[in-house]
């Protein structure tokens, strides 16, 4: 299994399985506390995400890569989405995901994490729920 795929898969599993409301409350949006794991990176991004009202059950997977200094490489791209029939709600939902990423950039990686993550594809899953997000 290629190394890039392993990192993307690990991030997707962590992001989809456990980075919801409780973890996002542990970290504040824009915190400069060092990030030393993929789970902490997901928490940092999710802490900045506020899904718009009325977007429960909408889902988006956003793929991107970061440099060792935590800045974005290129443009993020959606690789999966489950959106609804309301175009304006869909646009607001997608914009909220992009805004969360932008608020957290640059991600304050530790030196070791920055070296390990640099250039690797990351694909977190954003899913709005009735309560907030998962």
Chimera marker file (.cmm) of the C-alpha trace (Angstrom):
<marker_set name="trace">
<marker id="1" x="0.000" y="0.000" z="0.000" r="1" g="1" b="0" radius="0.5"/>
<marker id="2" x="1.572" y="3.366" z="-1.001" r="1" g="1" b="0" radius="0.5"/>
<marker id="3" x="2.572" y="5.630" z="1.893" r="1" g="1" b="0" radius="0.5"/>
<marker id="4" x="0.409" y="8.581" z="0.712" r="1" g="1" b="0" radius="0.5"/>
<marker id="5" x="-2.653" y="6.359" z="0.628" r="1" g="1" b="0" radius="0.5"/>
<marker id="6" x="-1.944" y="5.117" z="4.166" r="1" g="1" b="0" radius="0.5"/>
<marker id="7" x="-1.809" y="8.661" z="5.525" r="1" g="1" b="0" radius="0.5"/>
<marker id="8" x="-4.979" y="9.682" z="3.685" r="1" g="1" b="0" radius="0.5"/>
<marker id="9" x="-6.781" y="6.553" z="4.873" r="1" g="1" b="0" radius="0.5"/>
<marker id="10" x="-5.637" y="7.026" z="8.465" r="1" g="1" b="0" radius="0.5"/>
<marker id="11" x="-6.789" y="10.645" z="8.463" r="1" g="1" b="0" radius="0.5"/>
<marker id="12" x="-10.143" y="9.753" z="6.920" r="1" g="1" b="0" radius="0.5"/>
<marker id="13" x="-10.738" y="7.046" z="9.530" r="1" g="1" b="0" radius="0.5"/>
<marker id="14" x="-9.764" y="9.288" z="12.432" r="1" g="1" b="0" radius="0.5"/>
<marker id="15" x="-11.732" y="12.254" z="11.109" r="1" g="1" b="0" radius="0.5"/>
<marker id="16" x="-14.831" y="10.197" z="10.401" r="1" g="1" b="0" radius="0.5"/>
<marker id="17" x="-14.764" y="8.152" z="13.581" r="1" g="1" b="0" radius="0.5"/>
<marker id="18" x="-13.930" y="10.375" z="16.464" r="1" g="1" b="0" radius="0.5"/>
<marker id="19" x="-13.502" y="14.074" z="15.852" r="1" g="1" b="0" radius="0.5"/>
<marker id="20" x="-16.890" y="15.397" z="16.748" r="1" g="1" b="0" radius="0.5"/>
<marker id="21" x="-18.373" y="17.797" z="19.194" r="1" g="1" b="0" radius="0.5"/>
<marker id="22" x="-16.536" y="16.717" z="22.345" r="1" g="1" b="0" radius="0.5"/>
<marker id="23" x="-13.063" y="16.876" z="20.824" r="1" g="1" b="0" radius="0.5"/>
<marker id="24" x="-13.659" y="20.157" z="19.038" r="1" g="1" b="0" radius="0.5"/>
<marker id="25" x="-14.559" y="21.720" z="22.410" r="1" g="1" b="0" radius="0.5"/>
<marker id="26" x="-11.149" y="20.767" z="23.820" r="1" g="1" b="0" radius="0.5"/>
<marker id="27" x="-9.349" y="23.052" z="21.372" r="1" g="1" b="0" radius="0.5"/>
<marker id="28" x="-10.315" y="26.567" z="20.413" r="1" g="1" b="0" radius="0.5"/>
<marker id="29" x="-10.358" y="27.771" z="16.836" r="1" g="1" b="0" radius="0.5"/>
<marker id="30" x="-7.058" y="29.358" z="15.870" r="1" g="1" b="0" radius="0.5"/>
<marker id="31" x="-5.184" y="28.001" z="18.894" r="1" g="1" b="0" radius="0.5"/>
<marker id="32" x="-1.439" y="28.134" z="18.375" r="1" g="1" b="0" radius="0.5"/>
<marker id="33" x="-0.872" y="25.112" z="20.616" r="1" g="1" b="0" radius="0.5"/>
<marker id="34" x="1.442" y="22.749" z="18.697" r="1" g="1" b="0" radius="0.5"/>
<marker id="35" x="-0.214" y="19.962" z="16.692" r="1" g="1" b="0" radius="0.5"/>
<marker id="36" x="1.641" y="16.657" z="16.977" r="1" g="1" b="0" radius="0.5"/>
<marker id="37" x="-0.738" y="14.088" z="15.455" r="1" g="1" b="0" radius="0.5"/>
<marker id="38" x="-3.297" y="13.653" z="12.711" r="1" g="1" b="0" radius="0.5"/>
<marker id="39" x="-6.040" y="13.492" z="15.343" r="1" g="1" b="0" radius="0.5"/>
<marker id="40" x="-4.909" y="16.823" z="16.825" r="1" g="1" b="0" radius="0.5"/>
<marker id="41" x="-4.856" y="18.346" z="13.347" r="1" g="1" b="0" radius="0.5"/>
<marker id="42" x="-8.419" y="17.187" z="12.745" r="1" g="1" b="0" radius="0.5"/>
<marker id="43" x="-9.466" y="18.633" z="16.124" r="1" g="1" b="0" radius="0.5"/>
<marker id="44" x="-7.875" y="21.963" z="15.189" r="1" g="1" b="0" radius="0.5"/>
<marker id="45" x="-9.785" y="22.195" z="11.909" r="1" g="1" b="0" radius="0.5"/>
<marker id="46" x="-13.078" y="20.937" z="13.366" r="1" g="1" b="0" radius="0.5"/>
<marker id="47" x="-12.806" y="23.468" z="16.215" r="1" g="1" b="0" radius="0.5"/>
<marker id="48" x="-13.176" y="26.184" z="13.553" r="1" g="1" b="0" radius="0.5"/>
<marker id="49" x="-16.129" y="24.574" z="11.767" r="1" g="1" b="0" radius="0.5"/>
<marker id="50" x="-19.620" y="25.919" z="12.271" r="1" g="1" b="0" radius="0.5"/>
<marker id="51" x="-22.058" y="24.180" z="9.912" r="1" g="1" b="0" radius="0.5"/>
<marker id="52" x="-24.888" y="26.484" z="8.894" r="1" g="1" b="0" radius="0.5"/>
<marker id="53" x="-28.358" y="25.830" z="10.329" r="1" g="1" b="0" radius="0.5"/>
<marker id="54" x="-30.438" y="23.511" z="8.188" r="1" g="1" b="0" radius="0.5"/>
<marker id="55" x="-27.492" y="21.513" z="6.844" r="1" g="1" b="0" radius="0.5"/>
<marker id="56" x="-27.925" y="18.386" z="9.000" r="1" g="1" b="0" radius="0.5"/>
<marker id="57" x="-26.924" y="15.216" z="7.144" r="1" g="1" b="0" radius="0.5"/>
<marker id="58" x="-24.898" y="17.091" z="4.503" r="1" g="1" b="0" radius="0.5"/>
<marker id="59" x="-21.438" y="15.616" z="3.981" r="1" g="1" b="0" radius="0.5"/>
<marker id="60" x="-18.246" y="16.718" z="2.247" r="1" g="1" b="0" radius="0.5"/>
<marker id="61" x="-14.808" y="15.161" z="1.990" r="1" g="1" b="0" radius="0.5"/>
<marker id="62" x="-12.188" y="17.828" z="1.322" r="1" g="1" b="0" radius="0.5"/>
<marker id="63" x="-8.711" y="16.788" z="0.151" r="1" g="1" b="0" radius="0.5"/>
<marker id="64" x="-5.667" y="19.011" z="0.530" r="1" g="1" b="0" radius="0.5"/>
<marker id="65" x="-1.967" y="18.912" z="1.362" r="1" g="1" b="0" radius="0.5"/>
<marker id="66" x="0.042" y="21.025" z="3.764" r="1" g="1" b="0" radius="0.5"/>
<marker id="67" x="3.670" y="22.112" z="3.909" r="1" g="1" b="0" radius="0.5"/>
<marker id="68" x="5.795" y="21.411" z="6.985" r="1" g="1" b="0" radius="0.5"/>
<marker id="69" x="5.060" y="24.980" z="8.160" r="1" g="1" b="0" radius="0.5"/>
<marker id="70" x="1.308" y="24.206" z="8.112" r="1" g="1" b="0" radius="0.5"/>
<marker id="71" x="0.444" y="26.279" z="5.029" r="1" g="1" b="0" radius="0.5"/>
<marker id="72" x="-1.711" y="24.976" z="2.207" r="1" g="1" b="0" radius="0.5"/>
<marker id="73" x="-0.229" y="23.500" z="-0.976" r="1" g="1" b="0" radius="0.5"/>
<marker id="74" x="-2.460" y="24.323" z="-3.940" r="1" g="1" b="0" radius="0.5"/>
<marker id="75" x="-6.238" y="24.406" z="-3.695" r="1" g="1" b="0" radius="0.5"/>
<marker id="76" x="-8.380" y="22.004" z="-1.674" r="1" g="1" b="0" radius="0.5"/>
<marker id="77" x="-10.764" y="19.874" z="-3.689" r="1" g="1" b="0" radius="0.5"/>
<marker id="78" x="-13.915" y="18.021" z="-2.826" r="1" g="1" b="0" radius="0.5"/>
<marker id="79" x="-13.685" y="14.296" z="-3.507" r="1" g="1" b="0" radius="0.5"/>
<marker id="80" x="-17.049" y="13.251" z="-2.131" r="1" g="1" b="0" radius="0.5"/>
<marker id="81" x="-20.234" y="15.061" z="-1.235" r="1" g="1" b="0" radius="0.5"/>
<marker id="82" x="-23.734" y="14.222" z="-0.140" r="1" g="1" b="0" radius="0.5"/>
<marker id="83" x="-25.634" y="17.452" z="-0.526" r="1" g="1" b="0" radius="0.5"/>
<marker id="84" x="-29.319" y="18.304" z="-0.511" r="1" g="1" b="0" radius="0.5"/>
<marker id="85" x="-31.816" y="19.804" z="-2.943" r="1" g="1" b="0" radius="0.5"/>
<marker id="86" x="-31.348" y="23.416" z="-1.739" r="1" g="1" b="0" radius="0.5"/>
<marker id="87" x="-28.528" y="25.003" z="-3.728" r="1" g="1" b="0" radius="0.5"/>
<marker id="88" x="-28.045" y="27.937" z="-1.368" r="1" g="1" b="0" radius="0.5"/>
<marker id="89" x="-27.762" y="25.625" z="1.674" r="1" g="1" b="0" radius="0.5"/>
<marker id="90" x="-25.322" y="23.422" z="-0.228" r="1" g="1" b="0" radius="0.5"/>
<marker id="91" x="-23.139" y="26.438" z="-1.084" r="1" g="1" b="0" radius="0.5"/>
<marker id="92" x="-23.270" y="27.657" z="2.524" r="1" g="1" b="0" radius="0.5"/>
<marker id="93" x="-22.276" y="24.200" z="3.790" r="1" g="1" b="0" radius="0.5"/>
<marker id="94" x="-19.309" y="23.915" z="1.407" r="1" g="1" b="0" radius="0.5"/>
<marker id="95" x="-18.246" y="27.482" z="2.237" r="1" g="1" b="0" radius="0.5"/>
<marker id="96" x="-18.333" y="26.646" z="5.973" r="1" g="1" b="0" radius="0.5"/>
<marker id="97" x="-15.904" y="23.755" z="5.423" r="1" g="1" b="0" radius="0.5"/>
<marker id="98" x="-13.477" y="25.898" z="3.389" r="1" g="1" b="0" radius="0.5"/>
<marker id="99" x="-13.773" y="28.676" z="5.981" r="1" g="1" b="0" radius="0.5"/>
<marker id="100" x="-12.884" y="26.273" z="8.814" r="1" g="1" b="0" radius="0.5"/>
<marker id="101" x="-9.729" y="25.189" z="7.014" r="1" g="1" b="0" radius="0.5"/>
<marker id="102" x="-8.750" y="28.786" z="6.247" r="1" g="1" b="0" radius="0.5"/>
<marker id="103" x="-9.303" y="29.870" z="9.862" r="1" g="1" b="0" radius="0.5"/>
<marker id="104" x="-6.927" y="27.194" z="11.146" r="1" g="1" b="0" radius="0.5"/>
<marker id="105" x="-4.174" y="27.811" z="8.587" r="1" g="1" b="0" radius="0.5"/>
<marker id="106" x="-1.311" y="27.692" z="9.063" r="1" g="1" b="0" radius="0.5"/>
<marker id="107" x="-1.658" y="24.610" z="11.241" r="1" g="1" b="0" radius="0.5"/>
<marker id="108" x="0.931" y="24.958" z="14.048" r="1" g="1" b="0" radius="0.5"/>
<marker id="109" x="2.739" y="21.638" z="13.584" r="1" g="1" b="0" radius="0.5"/>
<marker id="110" x="5.522" y="20.464" z="15.822" r="1" g="1" b="0" radius="0.5"/>
<marker id="111" x="8.759" y="20.050" z="13.887" r="1" g="1" b="0" radius="0.5"/>
<marker id="112" x="8.373" y="16.256" z="13.772" r="1" g="1" b="0" radius="0.5"/>
<marker id="113" x="4.739" y="16.362" z="12.658" r="1" g="1" b="0" radius="0.5"/>
<marker id="114" x="5.490" y="18.999" z="10.029" r="1" g="1" b="0" radius="0.5"/>
<marker id="115" x="8.148" y="16.772" z="8.521" r="1" g="1" b="0" radius="0.5"/>
<marker id="116" x="5.933" y="13.696" z="8.616" r="1" g="1" b="0" radius="0.5"/>
<marker id="117" x="2.841" y="15.328" z="7.105" r="1" g="1" b="0" radius="0.5"/>
<marker id="118" x="4.433" y="17.643" z="4.528" r="1" g="1" b="0" radius="0.5"/>
<marker id="119" x="2.973" y="17.081" z="1.069" r="1" g="1" b="0" radius="0.5"/>
<marker id="120" x="0.805" y="14.135" z="2.080" r="1" g="1" b="0" radius="0.5"/>
<marker id="121" x="-2.800" y="14.119" z="0.878" r="1" g="1" b="0" radius="0.5"/>
<marker id="122" x="-5.275" y="14.657" z="3.710" r="1" g="1" b="0" radius="0.5"/>
<marker id="123" x="-8.987" y="14.051" z="3.204" r="1" g="1" b="0" radius="0.5"/>
<marker id="124" x="-11.119" y="14.837" z="6.258" r="1" g="1" b="0" radius="0.5"/>
<marker id="125" x="-14.824" y="14.104" z="6.217" r="1" g="1" b="0" radius="0.5"/>
<marker id="126" x="-17.170" y="16.892" z="7.335" r="1" g="1" b="0" radius="0.5"/>
<marker id="127" x="-20.665" y="15.716" z="8.281" r="1" g="1" b="0" radius="0.5"/>
<marker id="128" x="-23.229" y="18.046" z="9.804" r="1" g="1" b="0" radius="0.5"/>
<marker id="129" x="-25.568" y="16.470" z="12.341" r="1" g="1" b="0" radius="0.5"/>
<marker id="130" x="-28.598" y="17.713" z="14.229" r="1" g="1" b="0" radius="0.5"/>
<marker id="131" x="-26.434" y="18.619" z="17.230" r="1" g="1" b="0" radius="0.5"/>
<marker id="132" x="-23.523" y="20.148" z="15.342" r="1" g="1" b="0" radius="0.5"/>
<marker id="133" x="-21.036" y="18.088" z="13.377" r="1" g="1" b="0" radius="0.5"/>
<marker id="134" x="-19.041" y="14.894" z="13.276" r="1" g="1" b="0" radius="0.5"/>
<link id1="1" id2="2" r="1" g="1" b="0" radius="0.2"/>
<link id1="2" id2="3" r="1" g="1" b="0" radius="0.2"/>
<link id1="3" id2="4" r="1" g="1" b="0" radius="0.2"/>
<link id1="4" id2="5" r="1" g="1" b="0" radius="0.2"/>
<link id1="5" id2="6" r="1" g="1" b="0" radius="0.2"/>
<link id1="6" id2="7" r="1" g="1" b="0" radius="0.2"/>
<link id1="7" id2="8" r="1" g="1" b="0" radius="0.2"/>
<link id1="8" id2="9" r="1" g="1" b="0" radius="0.2"/>
<link id1="9" id2="10" r="1" g="1" b="0" radius="0.2"/>
<link id1="10" id2="11" r="1" g="1" b="0" radius="0.2"/>
<link id1="11" id2="12" r="1" g="1" b="0" radius="0.2"/>
<link id1="12" id2="13" r="1" g="1" b="0" radius="0.2"/>
<link id1="13" id2="14" r="1" g="1" b="0" radius="0.2"/>
<link id1="14" id2="15" r="1" g="1" b="0" radius="0.2"/>
<link id1="15" id2="16" r="1" g="1" b="0" radius="0.2"/>
<link id1="16" id2="17" r="1" g="1" b="0" radius="0.2"/>
<link id1="17" id2="18" r="1" g="1" b="0" radius="0.2"/>
<link id1="18" id2="19" r="1" g="1" b="0" radius="0.2"/>
<link id1="19" id2="20" r="1" g="1" b="0" radius="0.2"/>
<link id1="20" id2="21" r="1" g="1" b="0" radius="0.2"/>
<link id1="21" id2="22" r="1" g="1" b="0" radius="0.2"/>
<link id1="22" id2="23" r="1" g="1" b="0" radius="0.2"/>
<link id1="23" id2="24" r="1" g="1" b="0" radius="0.2"/>
<link id1="24" id2="25" r="1" g="1" b="0" radius="0.2"/>
<link id1="25" id2="26" r="1" g="1" b="0" radius="0.2"/>
<link id1="26" id2="27" r="1" g="1" b="0" radius="0.2"/>
<link id1="27" id2="28" r="1" g="1" b="0" radius="0.2"/>
<link id1="28" id2="29" r="1" g="1" b="0" radius="0.2"/>
<link id1="29" id2="30" r="1" g="1" b="0" radius="0.2"/>
<link id1="30" id2="31" r="1" g="1" b="0" radius="0.2"/>
<link id1="31" id2="32" r="1" g="1" b="0" radius="0.2"/>
<link id1="32" id2="33" r="1" g="1" b="0" radius="0.2"/>
<link id1="33" id2="34" r="1" g="1" b="0" radius="0.2"/>
<link id1="34" id2="35" r="1" g="1" b="0" radius="0.2"/>
<link id1="35" id2="36" r="1" g="1" b="0" radius="0.2"/>
<link id1="36" id2="37" r="1" g="1" b="0" radius="0.2"/>
<link id1="37" id2="38" r="1" g="1" b="0" radius="0.2"/>
<link id1="38" id2="39" r="1" g="1" b="0" radius="0.2"/>
<link id1="39" id2="40" r="1" g="1" b="0" radius="0.2"/>
<link id1="40" id2="41" r="1" g="1" b="0" radius="0.2"/>
<link id1="41" id2="42" r="1" g="1" b="0" radius="0.2"/>
<link id1="42" id2="43" r="1" g="1" b="0" radius="0.2"/>
<link id1="43" id2="44" r="1" g="1" b="0" radius="0.2"/>
<link id1="44" id2="45" r="1" g="1" b="0" radius="0.2"/>
<link id1="45" id2="46" r="1" g="1" b="0" radius="0.2"/>
<link id1="46" id2="47" r="1" g="1" b="0" radius="0.2"/>
<link id1="47" id2="48" r="1" g="1" b="0" radius="0.2"/>
<link id1="48" id2="49" r="1" g="1" b="0" radius="0.2"/>
<link id1="49" id2="50" r="1" g="1" b="0" radius="0.2"/>
<link id1="50" id2="51" r="1" g="1" b="0" radius="0.2"/>
<link id1="51" id2="52" r="1" g="1" b="0" radius="0.2"/>
<link id1="52" id2="53" r="1" g="1" b="0" radius="0.2"/>
<link id1="53" id2="54" r="1" g="1" b="0" radius="0.2"/>
<link id1="54" id2="55" r="1" g="1" b="0" radius="0.2"/>
<link id1="55" id2="56" r="1" g="1" b="0" radius="0.2"/>
<link id1="56" id2="57" r="1" g="1" b="0" radius="0.2"/>
<link id1="57" id2="58" r="1" g="1" b="0" radius="0.2"/>
<link id1="58" id2="59" r="1" g="1" b="0" radius="0.2"/>
<link id1="59" id2="60" r="1" g="1" b="0" radius="0.2"/>
<link id1="60" id2="61" r="1" g="1" b="0" radius="0.2"/>
<link id1="61" id2="62" r="1" g="1" b="0" radius="0.2"/>
<link id1="62" id2="63" r="1" g="1" b="0" radius="0.2"/>
<link id1="63" id2="64" r="1" g="1" b="0" radius="0.2"/>
<link id1="64" id2="65" r="1" g="1" b="0" radius="0.2"/>
<link id1="65" id2="66" r="1" g="1" b="0" radius="0.2"/>
<link id1="66" id2="67" r="1" g="1" b="0" radius="0.2"/>
<link id1="67" id2="68" r="1" g="1" b="0" radius="0.2"/>
<link id1="68" id2="69" r="1" g="1" b="0" radius="0.2"/>
<link id1="69" id2="70" r="1" g="1" b="0" radius="0.2"/>
<link id1="70" id2="71" r="1" g="1" b="0" radius="0.2"/>
<link id1="71" id2="72" r="1" g="1" b="0" radius="0.2"/>
<link id1="72" id2="73" r="1" g="1" b="0" radius="0.2"/>
<link id1="73" id2="74" r="1" g="1" b="0" radius="0.2"/>
<link id1="74" id2="75" r="1" g="1" b="0" radius="0.2"/>
<link id1="75" id2="76" r="1" g="1" b="0" radius="0.2"/>
<link id1="76" id2="77" r="1" g="1" b="0" radius="0.2"/>
<link id1="77" id2="78" r="1" g="1" b="0" radius="0.2"/>
<link id1="78" id2="79" r="1" g="1" b="0" radius="0.2"/>
<link id1="79" id2="80" r="1" g="1" b="0" radius="0.2"/>
<link id1="80" id2="81" r="1" g="1" b="0" radius="0.2"/>
<link id1="81" id2="82" r="1" g="1" b="0" radius="0.2"/>
<link id1="82" id2="83" r="1" g="1" b="0" radius="0.2"/>
<link id1="83" id2="84" r="1" g="1" b="0" radius="0.2"/>
<link id1="84" id2="85" r="1" g="1" b="0" radius="0.2"/>
<link id1="85" id2="86" r="1" g="1" b="0" radius="0.2"/>
<link id1="86" id2="87" r="1" g="1" b="0" radius="0.2"/>
<link id1="87" id2="88" r="1" g="1" b="0" radius="0.2"/>
<link id1="88" id2="89" r="1" g="1" b="0" radius="0.2"/>
<link id1="89" id2="90" r="1" g="1" b="0" radius="0.2"/>
<link id1="90" id2="91" r="1" g="1" b="0" radius="0.2"/>
<link id1="91" id2="92" r="1" g="1" b="0" radius="0.2"/>
<link id1="92" id2="93" r="1" g="1" b="0" radius="0.2"/>
<link id1="93" id2="94" r="1" g="1" b="0" radius="0.2"/>
<link id1="94" id2="95" r="1" g="1" b="0" radius="0.2"/>
<link id1="95" id2="96" r="1" g="1" b="0" radius="0.2"/>
<link id1="96" id2="97" r="1" g="1" b="0" radius="0.2"/>
<link id1="97" id2="98" r="1" g="1" b="0" radius="0.2"/>
<link id1="98" id2="99" r="1" g="1" b="0" radius="0.2"/>
<link id1="99" id2="100" r="1" g="1" b="0" radius="0.2"/>
<link id1="100" id2="101" r="1" g="1" b="0" radius="0.2"/>
<link id1="101" id2="102" r="1" g="1" b="0" radius="0.2"/>
<link id1="102" id2="103" r="1" g="1" b="0" radius="0.2"/>
<link id1="103" id2="104" r="1" g="1" b="0" radius="0.2"/>
<link id1="104" id2="105" r="1" g="1" b="0" radius="0.2"/>
<link id1="105" id2="106" r="1" g="1" b="0" radius="0.2"/>
<link id1="106" id2="107" r="1" g="1" b="0" radius="0.2"/>
<link id1="107" id2="108" r="1" g="1" b="0" radius="0.2"/>
<link id1="108" id2="109" r="1" g="1" b="0" radius="0.2"/>
<link id1="109" id2="110" r="1" g="1" b="0" radius="0.2"/>
<link id1="110" id2="111" r="1" g="1" b="0" radius="0.2"/>
<link id1="111" id2="112" r="1" g="1" b="0" radius="0.2"/>
<link id1="112" id2="113" r="1" g="1" b="0" radius="0.2"/>
<link id1="113" id2="114" r="1" g="1" b="0" radius="0.2"/>
<link id1="114" id2="115" r="1" g="1" b="0" radius="0.2"/>
<link id1="115" id2="116" r="1" g="1" b="0" radius="0.2"/>
<link id1="116" id2="117" r="1" g="1" b="0" radius="0.2"/>
<link id1="117" id2="118" r="1" g="1" b="0" radius="0.2"/>
<link id1="118" id2="119" r="1" g="1" b="0" radius="0.2"/>
<link id1="119" id2="120" r="1" g="1" b="0" radius="0.2"/>
<link id1="120" id2="121" r="1" g="1" b="0" radius="0.2"/>
<link id1="121" id2="122" r="1" g="1" b="0" radius="0.2"/>
<link id1="122" id2="123" r="1" g="1" b="0" radius="0.2"/>
<link id1="123" id2="124" r="1" g="1" b="0" radius="0.2"/>
<link id1="124" id2="125" r="1" g="1" b="0" radius="0.2"/>
<link id1="125" id2="126" r="1" g="1" b="0" radius="0.2"/>
<link id1="126" id2="127" r="1" g="1" b="0" radius="0.2"/>
<link id1="127" id2="128" r="1" g="1" b="0" radius="0.2"/>
<link id1="128" id2="129" r="1" g="1" b="0" radius="0.2"/>
<link id1="129" id2="130" r="1" g="1" b="0" radius="0.2"/>
<link id1="130" id2="131" r="1" g="1" b="0" radius="0.2"/>
<link id1="131" id2="132" r="1" g="1" b="0" radius="0.2"/>
<link id1="132" id2="133" r="1" g="1" b="0" radius="0.2"/>
<link id1="133" id2="134" r="1" g="1" b="0" radius="0.2"/>
</marker_set>
